[in-house]
């Protein structure tokens, strides 16, 4: 990737459809209703031999106040300022409008390079509009159809020479590694390369999830130090899952802001249903998930579902209570939060619970430390020797049950995975081990090996043919006892 391309234009001219066409997958929400895209979305685009970052922007509106449309316009203007090339899209069927002329004038003044594209130009219906686009004074209008993939070769023809003079480079996002299998040597020693630590090449990937209007976009804007994401009092402003690269107190990070997640019964809008699915996908791209609560109404049913989903996906979890600056009795409220957390989310026992104010930025240092701690625990390795010493102590303190009078024996334990930690216990009668005993061992692992909050995968595996003592009875005995037994045998006639 050698440059950044921002797609701009009026609402509902096909910008998101063209964005999805360039990135080769359905990343941006697409719908017939205008104004679906409300934030800036980045993607890795491919066109012939060109590799570049493409930005899908909110539709340009002719408003300058502090309304939702006004803030969307300012975000789009920021994309114009930051991009190396702007692709200005008009609707060829509608022809050139007054808004098109107004924004063409803005692009002439602010954009470094502008390419004009007349979308929906397939067939005779778009002929007049494509010809009329010459009047905008932005050069030859490219006739394209984003929906049908027509005209992409013309975009390539114009982009190719521009790419040779643009020097800005953007790194590609890196998919996180999860369920990393340990080698026998790593499992035995509990050590290995620490290439999991965040770096510029592999930033720590964080998803911020929560109910609508919990303050997710405001928190991310405070972390990155700029108004990159659209915020405001309207619940559900964020519609897409947006990723932003930044430096969080010295730690390279890629942060995903997600649409607020509500109960299914309350989701009636088609676009919002797509947004929630997009947010769930963002969790799968993350290494650490920050579940953001509104301190005034924490741990509602949907908050619990969101946190449980993150744990089920095997991600490290940090719970952050936002709007802490509005709370009057802070000590009492903090005790209530901790009690409710332990009672309602036992599967995340020990996970960090921090208080923050996204509006003022207070508590960001605590959030930063909690995220790094959760990430370190998510990657932790424990040697096989330590695990088996621990297993002996645990079974002596609380032996497994003996169904039908046959004692279950836990013979051997080892760690097989990290991100999150995964353990295997070789045992007998594994189908009769109760869930309560598995929880007993998981809670012991959390407490004795300092694994708070992170998901722990514990599997019982039937020892079967791996019993090292299986053939011992068939071996010939030696020594005084064997000679004594031989003397007792009757001699053959």
C-alpha positions as CSV (number, residue, x, y, z in Angstrom):
1,X,0.0,0.0,0.0
2,X,1.5,3.3,-1.1
3,X,-1.3,5.8,-0.6
4,X,-4.6,6.6,1.0
5,X,-7.8,7.1,-1.0
6,X,-10.9,8.8,0.5
7,X,-14.3,8.2,-1.2
8,X,-16.4,11.3,-0.7
9,X,-19.7,12.6,-2.0
10,X,-23.4,13.2,-1.2
11,X,-25.4,10.6,0.8
12,X,-26.6,7.6,-1.1
13,X,-24.5,8.0,-4.3
14,X,-22.9,4.5,-3.8
15,X,-19.7,5.3,-1.8
16,X,-20.0,2.3,0.5
17,X,-20.8,0.0,-2.4
18,X,-17.6,1.2,-4.2
19,X,-15.7,0.8,-0.9
20,X,-16.8,-2.8,-0.5
21,X,-15.9,-3.5,-4.2
22,X,-12.3,-2.1,-3.7
23,X,-11.6,-4.1,-0.5
24,X,-13.1,-7.2,-1.9
25,X,-15.5,-7.9,1.0
26,X,-18.6,-6.6,2.6
27,X,-17.0,-4.4,5.4
28,X,-19.2,-1.2,5.1
29,X,-22.9,-1.3,5.6
30,X,-24.9,-0.8,2.4
31,X,-28.6,0.1,2.3
32,X,-31.0,2.1,0.1
33,X,-31.7,4.6,2.9
34,X,-29.3,7.6,2.9
35,X,-27.0,8.3,5.8
36,X,-26.1,4.7,6.7
37,X,-22.4,5.4,7.0
38,X,-21.8,7.8,9.9
39,X,-18.1,7.3,10.7
40,X,-14.8,7.0,8.8
41,X,-14.0,3.4,7.9
42,X,-10.6,2.2,6.7
43,X,-10.0,-0.9,4.6
44,X,-7.1,-2.5,2.6
45,X,-8.0,-2.2,-1.0
46,X,-6.6,-4.0,-4.1
47,X,-7.0,-2.8,-7.7
48,X,-4.8,-4.6,-10.2
49,X,-1.3,-4.4,-8.8
50,X,-2.1,-1.4,-6.6
51,X,-2.4,-1.9,-2.8
52,X,-3.7,1.0,-0.8
53,X,-5.8,2.2,2.1
54,X,-9.3,3.2,1.2
55,X,-11.6,5.4,3.5
56,X,-15.3,5.3,3.3
57,X,-16.8,8.6,4.5
58,X,-20.1,9.9,5.7
59,X,-22.2,11.6,3.1
60,X,-21.5,15.3,2.7
61,X,-24.4,17.5,3.8
62,X,-24.8,21.3,3.3
63,X,-24.9,22.0,7.0
64,X,-22.4,23.7,9.3
65,X,-24.1,23.6,12.7
66,X,-23.4,21.1,15.6
67,X,-26.2,18.7,14.5
68,X,-25.5,15.1,13.7
69,X,-25.2,15.9,10.0
70,X,-22.8,18.8,10.8
71,X,-20.5,16.6,12.8
72,X,-20.6,13.9,10.1
73,X,-19.5,16.6,7.6
74,X,-16.6,17.7,9.7
75,X,-15.4,14.0,9.9
76,X,-15.5,13.8,6.2
77,X,-13.6,17.0,5.8
78,X,-11.0,15.5,8.1
79,X,-10.7,12.5,5.8
80,X,-10.2,14.8,2.8
81,X,-7.4,16.6,4.7
82,X,-5.7,13.3,5.6
83,X,-6.1,11.4,2.4
84,X,-3.5,11.4,-0.4
85,X,-6.2,11.2,-3.1
86,X,-10.0,11.9,-3.0
87,X,-12.4,10.0,-5.2
88,X,-15.4,12.3,-5.6
89,X,-18.5,10.3,-6.4
90,X,-21.7,11.7,-7.9
91,X,-25.0,10.0,-9.0
92,X,-25.0,10.0,-12.8
93,X,-28.8,9.3,-12.9
94,X,-29.6,12.3,-10.7
95,X,-27.1,14.5,-12.6
96,X,-25.1,17.3,-11.0
97,X,-26.8,19.0,-8.1
98,X,-26.2,22.2,-6.2
99,X,-24.6,20.2,-3.4
100,X,-22.2,18.5,-5.9
101,X,-21.1,21.9,-7.1
102,X,-20.6,23.2,-3.6
103,X,-18.5,20.2,-2.5
104,X,-16.5,20.2,-5.7
105,X,-15.4,23.7,-4.8
106,X,-14.4,22.5,-1.3
107,X,-12.3,19.6,-2.8
108,X,-10.5,22.0,-5.2
109,X,-9.3,24.0,-2.2
110,X,-8.6,21.2,0.3
111,X,-7.8,18.0,-1.5
112,X,-4.3,17.1,-2.7
113,X,-5.6,15.1,-5.7
114,X,-9.2,14.7,-6.9
115,X,-10.6,12.0,-9.2
116,X,-14.2,12.5,-10.3
117,X,-16.4,9.4,-10.8
118,X,-20.0,9.3,-12.1
119,X,-21.6,6.3,-10.4
120,X,-24.7,4.4,-11.6
121,X,-23.7,5.3,-15.2
122,X,-24.6,2.0,-16.7
123,X,-27.1,2.2,-19.5
124,X,-28.6,5.2,-21.2
125,X,-30.1,6.6,-17.9
126,X,-26.7,7.8,-16.7
127,X,-25.4,9.2,-20.0
128,X,-26.6,12.8,-19.5
129,X,-25.4,13.0,-15.9
130,X,-21.9,11.7,-16.7
131,X,-21.6,14.3,-19.5
132,X,-22.9,17.0,-17.2
133,X,-20.2,16.2,-14.6
134,X,-17.6,17.9,-16.9
135,X,-19.1,21.2,-15.6
136,X,-17.6,20.6,-12.1
137,X,-14.2,21.4,-13.4
138,X,-12.5,18.4,-11.9
139,X,-11.3,16.8,-15.1
140,X,-12.7,13.8,-17.0
141,X,-15.5,12.1,-15.1
142,X,-15.0,8.3,-14.9
143,X,-18.2,6.4,-15.8
144,X,-18.5,3.6,-13.3
145,X,-21.1,1.2,-11.8
146,X,-20.0,0.2,-8.3
147,X,-22.8,-2.3,-7.9
148,X,-21.9,-4.1,-11.1
149,X,-18.1,-3.6,-11.0
150,X,-18.0,-1.6,-14.2
151,X,-15.4,1.2,-14.7
152,X,-12.8,-0.1,-12.2
153,X,-10.2,-0.3,-15.0
154,X,-10.6,3.4,-15.6
155,X,-10.1,4.1,-11.9
156,X,-6.9,2.0,-12.1
157,X,-5.7,3.9,-15.1
158,X,-5.9,7.2,-13.2
159,X,-4.7,5.9,-9.9
160,X,-1.6,4.2,-11.3
161,X,0.4,7.4,-12.2
162,X,-0.7,9.1,-9.0
163,X,0.5,6.2,-6.9
164,X,4.0,6.7,-8.2
165,X,4.2,10.3,-6.8
166,X,2.5,9.7,-3.5
167,X,5.0,8.7,-0.7
168,X,2.7,8.1,2.2
169,X,2.6,4.5,3.4
170,X,0.1,2.8,5.7
171,X,0.7,-0.6,7.4
172,X,-1.8,-3.4,6.9
173,X,-3.9,-4.5,9.9
174,X,-2.8,-7.8,11.4
175,X,-5.3,-10.5,12.3
176,X,-4.6,-11.6,15.9
177,X,-3.3,-15.0,16.7
178,X,-5.6,-17.0,19.0
179,X,-5.5,-20.5,20.4
180,X,-1.8,-20.7,19.9
181,X,-0.6,-24.3,20.3
182,X,2.5,-24.8,22.4
183,X,5.4,-27.1,21.4
184,X,6.4,-30.0,23.8
185,X,9.5,-28.0,24.8
186,X,7.4,-24.8,25.6
187,X,4.9,-26.8,27.6
188,X,7.6,-28.5,29.5
189,X,9.6,-25.4,30.4
190,X,6.8,-22.8,30.5
191,X,9.0,-20.4,28.5
192,X,9.3,-19.2,25.0
193,X,9.8,-16.2,22.8
194,X,7.8,-13.1,23.9
195,X,6.9,-12.1,20.4
196,X,3.3,-11.6,21.6
197,X,4.2,-8.3,23.3
198,X,2.7,-5.2,21.4
199,X,5.0,-3.5,18.8
200,X,4.6,-1.1,15.9
201,X,4.5,-4.1,13.6
202,X,2.0,-6.0,15.7
203,X,-0.1,-3.5,17.7
204,X,-2.3,-4.7,20.6
205,X,-5.8,-5.1,19.2
206,X,-8.6,-3.9,21.4
207,X,-12.4,-3.9,20.9
208,X,-14.6,-1.5,22.9
209,X,-18.1,-2.9,23.3
210,X,-21.2,-2.0,25.2
211,X,-24.7,-0.8,25.1
212,X,-25.7,2.3,23.0
213,X,-24.6,5.7,24.4
214,X,-22.2,4.1,27.0
215,X,-19.5,6.5,25.7
216,X,-17.4,4.1,23.5
217,X,-16.5,6.6,20.8
218,X,-15.9,9.4,23.3
219,X,-13.5,7.1,25.2
220,X,-11.5,6.2,22.0
221,X,-11.3,9.8,20.9
222,X,-9.8,10.7,24.3
223,X,-7.3,7.8,24.0
224,X,-6.1,8.8,20.6
225,X,-6.2,12.5,21.3
226,X,-8.4,13.6,18.4
227,X,-12.1,13.7,17.4
228,X,-11.7,10.8,15.0
229,X,-15.0,9.1,15.8
230,X,-18.4,10.7,15.7
231,X,-19.9,11.3,19.2
232,X,-23.0,13.0,20.6
233,X,-26.0,12.5,22.9
234,X,-27.9,10.5,20.3
235,X,-27.8,6.8,21.2
236,X,-26.6,4.5,18.4
237,X,-24.5,7.1,16.4
238,X,-21.8,4.5,15.6
239,X,-23.2,2.1,13.0
240,X,-20.1,0.4,11.7
241,X,-17.2,-1.3,13.6
242,X,-14.4,1.3,13.2
243,X,-10.7,0.5,13.7
244,X,-8.1,3.2,14.5
245,X,-4.4,2.8,15.0
246,X,-2.8,4.9,17.7
247,X,-0.3,5.0,20.6
248,X,-1.9,4.5,24.0
249,X,0.5,5.8,26.6
250,X,3.5,4.3,24.8
251,X,1.7,1.1,23.7
252,X,1.0,0.6,20.0
253,X,-2.7,-0.3,19.7
254,X,-5.4,-0.8,17.1
255,X,-8.8,0.0,18.7
256,X,-12.1,-1.1,17.3
257,X,-15.2,1.0,18.2
258,X,-18.4,-1.0,17.8
259,X,-22.0,-0.2,17.5
260,X,-24.0,-0.3,20.7
261,X,-25.6,-3.7,21.3
262,X,-29.2,-3.9,22.5
263,X,-31.6,-6.7,23.2
264,X,-32.8,-8.4,20.0
265,X,-36.4,-7.5,20.8
266,X,-35.5,-3.8,20.6
267,X,-33.6,-4.1,17.3
268,X,-36.2,-3.3,14.6
269,X,-34.0,-1.4,12.1
270,X,-32.3,-3.5,9.4
271,X,-29.1,-1.3,9.5
272,X,-28.8,-1.7,13.3
273,X,-29.1,-5.5,13.0
274,X,-26.2,-5.4,10.6
275,X,-24.3,-3.1,13.0
276,X,-24.6,-5.5,15.9
277,X,-23.3,-8.4,13.8
278,X,-20.4,-6.1,12.7
279,X,-19.6,-5.4,16.4
280,X,-19.6,-9.1,17.2
281,X,-17.1,-9.6,14.3
282,X,-14.9,-6.9,15.8
283,X,-14.6,-8.9,19.0
284,X,-13.2,-11.8,17.0
285,X,-10.5,-9.4,15.6
286,X,-9.5,-8.2,19.1
287,X,-7.1,-9.6,21.7
288,X,-8.5,-7.6,24.6
289,X,-12.1,-6.7,24.9
290,X,-13.1,-3.6,27.0
291,X,-16.7,-4.0,28.1
292,X,-17.8,-0.4,28.7
293,X,-20.6,0.1,31.3
294,X,-22.7,3.2,32.1
295,X,-22.1,3.6,35.8
296,X,-25.6,4.9,36.3
297,X,-27.2,1.6,35.0
298,X,-24.4,-1.1,35.2
299,X,-24.7,-4.8,34.6
300,X,-28.0,-4.9,32.9
301,X,-28.9,-8.1,31.1
302,X,-27.4,-6.9,27.8
303,X,-24.1,-6.0,29.5
304,X,-23.9,-9.5,30.9
305,X,-24.6,-11.0,27.5
306,X,-21.9,-8.9,25.9
307,X,-19.3,-9.8,28.5
308,X,-20.2,-13.5,28.3
309,X,-19.8,-13.4,24.5
310,X,-16.3,-12.0,24.8
311,X,-15.4,-14.8,27.3
312,X,-16.9,-17.4,25.0
313,X,-14.8,-16.2,22.1
314,X,-11.8,-16.7,24.3
315,X,-10.7,-13.0,24.6
316,X,-9.1,-11.3,27.5
317,X,-11.7,-9.0,29.2
318,X,-11.5,-5.7,31.0
319,X,-14.6,-4.1,32.5
320,X,-14.7,-0.3,32.6
321,X,-17.4,1.7,34.3
322,X,-17.7,5.0,32.4
323,X,-19.1,8.4,33.5
324,X,-17.4,8.1,36.9
325,X,-17.1,11.9,37.1
326,X,-20.9,12.1,37.5
327,X,-21.0,9.7,40.5
328,X,-21.3,11.4,43.9
329,X,-20.8,8.6,46.4
330,X,-17.8,6.9,44.7
331,X,-16.6,4.5,47.5
332,X,-20.2,3.1,48.0
333,X,-20.7,2.8,44.2
334,X,-17.4,1.0,43.7
335,X,-18.2,-1.6,46.4
336,X,-21.6,-2.1,44.7
337,X,-20.0,-2.6,41.3
338,X,-17.5,-5.1,42.6
339,X,-20.1,-7.1,44.4
340,X,-22.4,-7.2,41.4
341,X,-19.5,-8.1,39.1
342,X,-18.4,-11.2,41.2
343,X,-22.0,-12.3,41.6
344,X,-23.2,-11.9,38.0
345,X,-20.1,-12.8,36.0
346,X,-18.4,-15.7,37.9
347,X,-16.9,-16.9,34.6
348,X,-14.8,-13.7,34.6
349,X,-13.8,-14.0,38.2
350,X,-10.8,-11.6,38.9
351,X,-11.1,-9.7,35.7
352,X,-10.0,-6.0,36.0
353,X,-12.8,-3.6,36.9
354,X,-11.7,0.0,36.4
355,X,-13.6,3.3,36.6
356,X,-13.0,6.0,33.9
357,X,-14.5,9.2,32.6
358,X,-14.3,9.3,28.8
359,X,-15.4,13.0,28.9
360,X,-12.5,14.2,31.1
361,X,-10.0,11.4,30.5
362,X,-9.6,10.6,34.2
363,X,-8.8,7.0,34.8
364,X,-7.2,6.3,31.4
365,X,-3.9,5.3,33.2
366,X,-5.8,2.7,35.2
367,X,-7.5,1.4,32.0
368,X,-4.1,1.2,30.2
369,X,-2.5,-0.8,33.0
370,X,-5.5,-3.1,33.2
371,X,-5.4,-3.8,29.5
372,X,-1.7,-4.6,29.5
373,X,-2.2,-6.9,32.6
374,X,-5.1,-8.8,30.9
375,X,-3.1,-9.2,27.7
376,X,-0.1,-10.6,29.7
377,X,-2.3,-13.1,31.5
378,X,-3.9,-14.1,28.2
379,X,-0.4,-15.1,26.9
380,X,0.9,-16.7,30.1
381,X,2.7,-20.1,30.1
382,X,3.1,-22.5,33.0
383,X,5.6,-25.3,33.1
384,X,4.4,-28.9,33.2
385,X,6.3,-29.6,36.4
386,X,4.6,-26.8,38.3
387,X,1.2,-27.8,37.0
388,X,1.6,-31.4,38.2
389,X,2.9,-30.4,41.6
390,X,-0.2,-28.2,41.8
391,X,-2.5,-31.0,40.6
392,X,-1.3,-33.3,43.3
393,X,-1.9,-30.7,46.0
394,X,-5.4,-29.9,44.6
395,X,-6.5,-33.6,44.5
396,X,-5.1,-34.3,48.0
397,X,-7.1,-31.3,49.4
398,X,-10.3,-32.2,47.5
399,X,-10.2,-35.7,45.9
400,X,-12.3,-36.4,42.8
401,X,-15.5,-38.2,43.4
402,X,-15.8,-42.0,43.2
403,X,-18.9,-42.9,41.2
404,X,-19.9,-46.5,41.7
405,X,-17.1,-46.9,44.1
406,X,-14.4,-46.4,41.4
407,X,-12.2,-43.5,42.2
408,X,-11.5,-41.0,39.3
409,X,-7.8,-40.5,39.0
410,X,-6.2,-37.4,37.6
411,X,-2.8,-38.6,36.5
412,X,-1.1,-35.9,34.5
413,X,-1.6,-32.2,33.4
414,X,0.0,-29.9,30.9
415,X,-0.6,-26.6,29.1
416,X,-1.3,-27.0,25.4
417,X,-2.3,-23.5,24.3
418,X,-2.1,-19.8,25.1
419,X,-4.3,-16.9,23.9
420,X,-6.3,-18.0,26.0
421,X,-4.6,-20.5,28.3
422,X,-5.7,-24.1,27.6
423,X,-4.9,-27.1,29.7
424,X,-5.4,-30.9,29.3
425,X,-5.7,-33.3,32.3
426,X,-5.1,-37.0,31.6
427,X,-7.6,-38.9,33.7
428,X,-9.7,-42.0,34.1
429,X,-13.5,-42.1,33.8
430,X,-13.5,-38.7,32.2
431,X,-17.2,-39.0,31.3
432,X,-18.1,-39.1,35.0
433,X,-16.2,-36.0,36.2
434,X,-18.8,-33.5,37.3
435,X,-18.8,-29.8,36.2
436,X,-18.4,-28.7,39.8
437,X,-15.0,-30.4,40.0
438,X,-13.9,-28.7,36.7
439,X,-14.8,-25.3,38.2
440,X,-12.9,-26.2,41.3
441,X,-9.7,-26.7,39.3
442,X,-10.3,-23.6,37.1
443,X,-10.7,-21.4,40.1
444,X,-7.6,-22.9,41.6
445,X,-5.6,-22.2,38.5
446,X,-6.8,-18.5,38.6
447,X,-5.9,-18.1,42.2
448,X,-2.6,-20.0,42.4
449,X,-1.1,-19.0,39.1
450,X,-2.4,-15.4,39.0
451,X,-4.8,-15.8,36.0
452,X,-7.5,-13.3,36.9
453,X,-10.3,-12.8,34.4
454,X,-8.9,-14.5,31.3
455,X,-10.9,-17.4,29.9
456,X,-9.4,-20.7,30.9
457,X,-10.0,-23.8,28.8
458,X,-9.7,-27.0,30.8
459,X,-10.2,-30.4,29.1
460,X,-10.2,-33.8,30.6
461,X,-8.9,-36.5,28.3
462,X,-9.2,-40.3,28.9
463,X,-5.8,-41.7,29.5
464,X,-6.5,-44.8,27.5
465,X,-3.4,-46.4,26.0
466,X,-1.2,-43.6,27.3
467,X,-0.9,-45.2,30.7
468,X,2.8,-45.6,31.3
469,X,2.1,-48.5,33.7
470,X,-0.3,-50.4,31.4
471,X,2.2,-53.2,30.5
472,X,4.0,-53.3,33.8
473,X,2.2,-56.5,34.9
474,X,3.4,-58.3,31.8
475,X,7.1,-57.6,32.5
476,X,9.2,-60.4,33.9
477,X,10.0,-59.8,37.6
478,X,13.5,-60.0,38.9
479,X,15.2,-60.0,42.3
480,X,14.8,-62.1,45.4
481,X,11.0,-62.2,45.2
482,X,11.1,-63.5,41.7
483,X,13.5,-66.2,42.6
484,X,11.3,-67.2,45.5
485,X,8.3,-67.5,43.3
486,X,10.3,-69.6,40.8
487,X,11.2,-72.1,43.6
488,X,7.6,-72.4,44.5
489,X,6.6,-73.5,41.1
490,X,6.1,-77.3,40.7
491,X,8.8,-79.0,38.6
492,X,7.7,-80.6,35.4
493,X,8.1,-84.5,35.3
